[in-house]
């Protein structure tokens, strides 16, 4: 996994894809502003890759956000917190971090703490080992909170 909070990466890649079952459980998204350049499945109807600079572009519709982890995460969560149309973000459930305190708790509608650890996928689509920490889905709208409620995923939904 990518380095976060002093952890050592277990792989040379920093690209880890959201498992397709997780995306399917949440319904359709209009935009993934930080999509992998090479991916075996779509995460939304529209994608901005690193080459498109999704942070500099205007976002639209329902957003799916699985941001780069580590020090690159903050600007993505800052933009998601300010985005008024909502969406869902997926990050490690590190509630003690400044990023979580500044851009999740004050802005999110609900948190879905996923039971167990996600097995993210490599760019070729193959499944990797379990993530280095537990993950949380963050809802930034009432619509997305309802999607989390109806997702069928195992875990715990906490309303903020």
Secondary structure, DSSP 8 states (H G I E B T S, - for coil): ----TT---SSS----B--HHHHHHH---SEETT--SS-SS-SSSEE--GGG-TTTS---SSEEE----GGGHHHHHHHHHH-TT-EEEEEE--TTSHHHHHHTTTT-SEEEEESS----B-TTS-B----SS-EEEEE-SHHHHHHHHTS--SEEEEE-
